[in-house]
Amino acid sequence: MLKEEIISKVLGRNKSLFEEDINLNLLNLKRNIEEKKILVIGGAGSIGSSFIKAIIRFHPKMIVVIDNNENGLTELVRDIRSDKDIIVPQTFVTYPVSFNSITFRKIYDKYKKFDIIANFAAHKHVRSEKDIYSIEALLYNNVIHAKDLIELIKDSKPDHFFCVSTDKAANPVNIMGASKKLMEEMILSYAETINITTARFANVAFSNGSLLEGFLNRIQKVQPIACPKDIRRFFVSPQESGEICMLACILGSSGDVFYPKLDASKDMIPFSSFLNAFLNSLGYEVLECSSEEEAKLNMNNISSGKYPVYFFNSDTSGEKEFEEFFTEYEVVNTNSFQKLGIISKKSQYTRSDMNIIIQKLEHVLSSKNVTKKNIVTVLKKIIPEFNHIEKGKSLDSKM
């Protein structure tokens, strides 16, 4: 409950941002979900599990969950089966396998056809561009394996297919964001034959591996905190992240990209402000330090209610100071939902184009001498608006 209380206090919301949109569309959601067979890939993660909790209330017949995080799946099952407000579907089964494996294909063949497929398997952190090996894994997961998935399901296509994106796909400045922009183009090239949607959204507060979860972990482990003072982000709760994906998946038209209607002047919060409010909500006063070393030396002040924090200006690759959900060249619809906007778009590439692009990408990745610079050059040719920020330093170099 601690995370929920903190999210409510800091974001200033005591109910979901999308509650009204859900209530206005209850019948449509029920009609499209009740008694349906659902496949969730990457369902053990923060967003995937929140999607399951959002969609399960509409009584699907079956939910099959795929994730290579065995421990995460174990907790997901315990969480779902322990929740007094959840009616577990007739079939609720999890498989600890990768969605690009032969084993997954066997599982898919076993069930024959799903009504709804949602893919949350993705590298989502900017720090994933720290070395060429991490970059390769990111591109395979976010783009190449996502394409393989669509090829697998296209002959027994679901009524709804969803593949998660990110706000960082809008005018990307890091390889992760560029990979998700390329993923958008790739899945949208299938939009005329498969009912396919995606969503860009804000930072999910306290999601796995997020900076906010890092804050909480540091406090629980009685360790100092490092926080950028020049980076602003939009935030949604884990519950809201699952709901926006459900609404996009079920209510979107093929080719739609959903995003939350948040106000840049009011809702884009500096990490430093979030941290100050976070620590104050726990009864601490911030003790500002000028270095990581100073923060470590001041750990004895915690017992007197002063928490050491090293605030720094961001100096790592791929970090944009602010967030945006769409570009000036994209057509936006803000009238269909109360708190959701929609970017209606078509891929600038045909499926034949995308096949060639993916082949070229795989060819570059297969080189023993491939470098990060090579990858950035290739991605810039595919995504002209990709303006990579290179500073020669990774987030892994920080506390």
C-alpha positions in Angstrom: 0.0 0.0 0.0 3.0 2.3 0.5 3.5 2.8 -3.2 -0.2 3.6 -3.8 -0.2 6.1 -1.0 2.9 7.9 -2.3 1.6 7.9 -5.9 -1.7 9.4 -4.7 0.1 12.1 -2.7 2.7 13.1 -5.3 0.5 12.9 -8.4 -2.4 14.5 -6.6 -4.9 11.9 -7.9 -7.0 9.8 -5.6 -8.6 7.9 -8.5 -7.4 6.6 -11.9 -6.9 9.2 -14.6 -8.9 6.9 -16.9 -11.8 6.1 -14.6 -14.3 8.2 -16.6 -13.3 6.8 -19.9 -13.6 3.2 -18.6 -17.1 3.9 -17.1 -18.3 5.5 -20.4 -17.2 2.4 -22.3 -18.1 -0.4 -19.9 -20.5 -2.1 -22.3 -18.1 -2.0 -25.2 -15.3 -3.3 -23.0 -17.5 -6.1 -21.7 -18.6 -7.1 -25.1 -15.1 -7.4 -26.4 -13.5 -9.1 -23.4 -16.1 -11.3 -21.7 -15.6 -15.0 -22.5 -12.6 -14.2 -24.7 -9.3 -16.0 -25.0 -6.4 -13.7 -24.2 -2.6 -14.0 -24.7 -0.4 -11.6 -22.7 3.3 -11.6 -23.6 5.6 -10.0 -21.1 2.8 -10.3 -18.5 5.1 -10.5 -15.5 6.4 -6.9 -15.8 4.8 -3.8 -14.3 2.8 -2.8 -17.3 1.9 -6.3 -18.5 0.6 -7.4 -15.0 -1.3 -4.1 -14.7 -3.0 -4.8 -18.1 -4.0 -8.3 -16.8 -5.5 -6.7 -13.7 -7.4 -4.2 -15.8 -8.8 -6.7 -18.3 -9.5 -9.5 -15.9 -12.4 -7.5 -14.3 -14.4 -8.0 -17.6 -14.4 -11.8 -17.1 -12.4 -13.3 -20.0 -12.6 -17.0 -20.4 -8.9 -17.6 -20.7 -5.7 -15.7 -19.9 -2.4 -17.3 -21.0 0.7 -15.4 -19.8 4.2 -15.6 -21.4 7.3 -14.2 -19.7 10.9 -15.3 -19.3 10.9 -13.9 -15.8 10.0 -17.0 -13.8 10.0 -15.3 -10.4 7.8 -12.5 -11.8 5.3 -15.0 -13.1 5.2 -16.8 -9.7 4.4 -13.5 -7.9 1.8 -12.6 -10.6 -0.1 -15.9 -10.0 0.1 -15.4 -6.2 -1.1 -11.8 -6.5 -4.0 -12.6 -8.9 -5.2 -15.6 -6.9 -4.9 -13.7 -3.6 -6.9 -10.7 -4.6 -10.4 -10.8 -3.1 -11.7 -8.5 -5.9 -10.6 -10.7 -8.8 -12.5 -13.6 -10.3 -9.9 -15.8 -11.8 -10.8 -17.0 -15.3 -11.7 -20.5 -16.1 -8.2 -20.9 -17.5 -5.3 -18.8 -16.1 -2.0 -20.3 -16.9 1.6 -18.9 -17.1 4.6 -20.1 -19.0 8.2 -19.1 -18.1 9.5 -19.0 -21.7 10.7 -16.4 -24.2 8.3 -15.3 -26.9 10.9 -15.8 -29.6 11.5 -19.5 -28.7 10.5 -22.7 -30.3 8.7 -23.6 -27.0 6.5 -20.5 -27.4 5.5 -21.5 -30.9 4.4 -24.9 -29.5 2.4 -23.2 -26.8 0.7 -20.9 -29.4 -0.1 -24.0 -31.6 -1.7 -25.7 -28.6 -4.3 -23.0 -28.1 -4.9 -22.5 -31.9 -6.4 -19.0 -31.7 -6.7 -16.1 -29.3 -9.2 -13.3 -29.5 -6.9 -10.7 -27.9 -3.1 -10.7 -28.0 -1.1 -8.0 -26.1 2.7 -7.8 -26.3 4.6 -6.1 -23.4 7.9 -7.8 -24.0 10.3 -4.9 -24.4 13.5 -3.3 -23.4 12.3 0.0 -21.9 15.3 1.6 -20.3 17.5 4.3 -21.8 20.5 2.6 -20.1 20.1 -0.3 -22.4 22.4 1.5 -24.9 25.3 1.2 -22.6 27.2 -1.3 -24.8 26.8 -3.0 -28.2 25.6 -6.2 -26.7 22.8 -4.5 -24.8 21.9 -2.6 -27.9 21.7 -5.8 -29.9 19.4 -7.4 -27.4 17.2 -4.3 -27.3 16.8 -4.2 -31.1 16.0 -7.9 -31.3 13.5 -7.7 -28.6 11.8 -4.5 -29.5 11.8 -4.8 -33.3 12.9 -8.1 -34.8 11.1 -10.5 -32.4 8.0 -8.3 -32.4 7.9 -8.7 -36.2 8.4 -12.5 -35.9 5.4 -12.5 -33.5 3.1 -10.8 -36.0 4.2 -13.1 -38.7 3.3 -16.0 -36.4 -0.2 -14.8 -35.7 -1.2 -13.2 -39.0 -2.9 -16.4 -40.3 -5.0 -16.9 -37.2 -5.2 -13.2 -36.5 -6.9 -12.1 -33.3 -9.7 -9.5 -33.1 -7.3 -7.2 -31.2 -3.5 -7.0 -31.3 -1.6 -4.6 -29.1 2.1 -3.9 -28.8 3.3 -1.4 -26.3 5.3 1.7 -27.3 6.7 4.6 -25.3 6.6 8.4 -25.2 10.3 8.2 -26.1 9.3 7.2 -29.6 8.2 10.8 -30.3 11.3 12.6 -31.6 13.6 10.0 -30.2 17.0 10.9 -28.8 18.1 7.5 -27.6 18.4 4.1 -29.2 15.6 2.6 -27.1 13.2 5.3 -28.2 14.3 4.9 -31.8 13.7 1.1 -31.6 10.2 1.7 -30.4 9.5 4.2 -33.2 10.8 1.6 -35.6 8.5 -1.0 -33.9 5.6 1.4 -34.4 6.3 1.7 -38.1 6.7 -2.1 -38.4 3.5 -3.1 -36.7 1.5 -0.3 -38.5 2.7 -1.7 -41.8 0.4 -4.7 -40.9 -2.6 -2.4 -39.9 -4.6 -3.1 -43.0 -4.7 -6.8 -42.3 -4.6 -7.1 -38.5 -6.5 -4.9 -36.1 -3.4 -3.5 -34.4 -2.9 -0.6 -31.9 -0.2 0.7 -29.6 0.2 3.3 -26.9 2.8 5.9 -25.9 2.7 6.9 -22.2 4.6 8.4 -19.4 6.9 7.0 -16.8 5.1 4.3 -14.7 5.7 5.3 -11.1 7.6 2.6 -9.2 7.6 0.2 -12.1 10.3 -2.4 -12.2 13.8 -0.8 -12.7 12.4 2.7 -12.7 14.2 5.6 -11.0 11.3 5.9 -8.5 11.6 2.2 -7.6 15.3 2.9 -7.2 14.5 5.7 -4.7 12.3 3.3 -2.7 15.0 0.5 -2.8 17.7 2.9 -1.6 15.5 3.9 1.4 14.7 0.3 2.2 18.4 -0.6 2.1 19.4 2.6 4.0 21.5 3.9 1.1 22.0 7.4 -0.2 20.1 8.6 -3.3 21.2 10.2 -6.5 18.7 12.2 -8.5 18.9 14.3 -11.7 17.7 17.9 -11.1 17.2 18.9 -14.7 15.0 16.1 -16.0 11.2 16.4 -16.1 8.7 13.6 -16.7 5.0 12.8 -16.9 4.0 10.0 -14.5 1.1 7.5 -14.4 0.4 4.9 -11.8 0.9 1.2 -12.6 -2.9 0.8 -12.6 -3.2 3.7 -15.1 -0.6 2.1 -17.3 -2.6 -1.1 -17.6 -5.8 0.8 -18.2 -4.5 2.9 -21.1 -3.2 -0.3 -22.7 -6.5 -2.0 -22.3 -8.4 0.9 -23.7 -6.1 1.2 -26.7 -6.2 -2.5 -27.3 -9.9 -2.9 -27.1 -11.3 0.4 -28.3 -8.7 1.6 -30.8 -9.1 1.4 -34.5 -6.3 -0.3 -36.4 -3.3 2.0 -36.7 -4.2 4.1 -33.6 -1.5 5.2 -31.2 -3.0 6.2 -27.8 -1.5 8.6 -25.3 -2.6 10.2 -22.0 -3.9 13.8 -22.2 -1.6 15.3 -19.6 -0.7 19.0 -19.2 3.0 19.8 -19.8 2.9 22.8 -17.5 1.1 21.1 -14.6 1.8 17.3 -15.0 5.4 17.2 -16.1 7.2 16.9 -12.8 11.0 17.2 -12.2 12.4 14.0 -10.6 13.8 16.3 -7.9 10.4 17.6 -7.0 9.0 14.1 -7.0 11.8 12.9 -4.7 11.4 15.9 -2.3 7.6 15.1 -2.0 8.4 11.4 -1.7 10.9 11.9 1.2 8.6 14.4 2.9 5.7 11.9 2.8 8.0 9.4 4.6 8.9 12.0 7.2 12.4 12.9 5.9 14.0 16.3 5.2 16.3 16.4 2.2 20.0 16.8 2.9 21.4 18.1 -0.3 24.9 16.8 -1.1 27.4 17.9 -3.8 28.7 14.4 -4.7 28.0 10.7 -4.4 30.9 10.5 -1.9 29.5 13.2 0.3 26.0 11.5 0.2 27.6 8.3 1.4 29.5 10.0 4.2 26.2 11.7 5.5 24.3 8.4 6.0 24.5 8.9 9.8 22.1 11.8 9.4 19.2 9.6 8.5 18.5 8.7 12.1 17.8 12.4 12.7 15.4 12.6 9.8 17.7 14.1 7.2 18.2 12.0 4.0 21.3 12.5 2.0 20.6 13.2 -1.7 23.1 13.9 -4.5 21.3 16.2 -7.0 23.1 16.4 -10.4 22.7 17.7 -13.9 22.2 14.9 -16.4 25.3 14.1 -18.4 24.5 10.7 -19.8 23.7 9.6 -23.4 20.1 9.5 -24.6 18.5 11.7 -21.9 15.9 14.2 -23.0 15.1 16.9 -20.5 11.4 16.7 -21.1 8.7 14.4 -22.4 6.4 14.6 -25.4 3.8 12.2 -26.7 3.5 13.3 -30.3 5.3 15.4 -32.9 4.2 18.4 -34.9 3.8 16.2 -38.0 1.4 13.8 -36.5 -2.4 14.1 -36.7 -3.9 14.1 -33.2 -7.5 13.4 -32.2 -8.4 14.7 -28.7 -12.2 14.4 -28.9 -12.9 10.7 -28.7 -12.0 10.2 -25.0 -11.9 12.3 -21.9 -8.3 11.7 -20.9 -6.9 9.9 -23.9 -5.6 11.3 -27.2 -5.2 9.3 -30.3 -2.6 9.7 -33.1 -4.1 8.2 -36.2 -1.4 7.2 -38.6 -0.2 4.9 -41.2 3.3 3.5 -41.5 5.5 5.4 -43.9 6.8 2.0 -45.0 5.1 -1.0 -46.7 5.5 -4.5 -45.4 8.0 -5.1 -48.2 9.9 -2.0 -47.1 9.9 -3.3 -43.6 11.2 -6.7 -44.6 14.2 -5.0 -46.3 14.8 -2.7 -43.3 14.7 -5.6 -40.9 17.1 -7.6 -43.1 19.5 -4.7 -43.2 19.3 -4.3 -39.5 20.0 -8.0 -38.9 22.9 -7.8 -41.3 24.5 -4.9 -39.4 23.9 -6.7 -36.1 25.5 -9.9 -37.4 28.9 -8.1 -38.0 31.6 -8.9 -35.5 32.8 -5.4 -35.6 29.5 -3.5 -35.3 29.6 -0.4 -33.2 27.1 1.8 -31.5 27.9 4.5 -34.1 27.0 2.0 -36.9 23.6 1.3 -35.3 22.9 5.0 -34.8 23.7 5.7 -38.4 21.4 2.9 -39.7 18.6 4.0 -37.4 18.9 7.7 -38.5 18.5 6.6 -42.1 15.2 4.8 -41.2 14.0 7.4 -38.8 14.9 10.9 -40.0 13.7 12.6 -36.7 16.1 10.4 -34.6 18.4 13.0 -33.1 20.7 10.9 -30.9 22.2 12.5 -27.8 25.7 11.1 -27.3 27.7 12.1 -24.2 29.9 9.1 -23.9 28.6 8.1 -20.5 26.0 5.6 -19.4 23.5 5.7 -16.5 25.4 2.6 -15.2 28.2 5.0 -14.3 26.1 6.6 -11.6 25.0 5.6 -8.1 
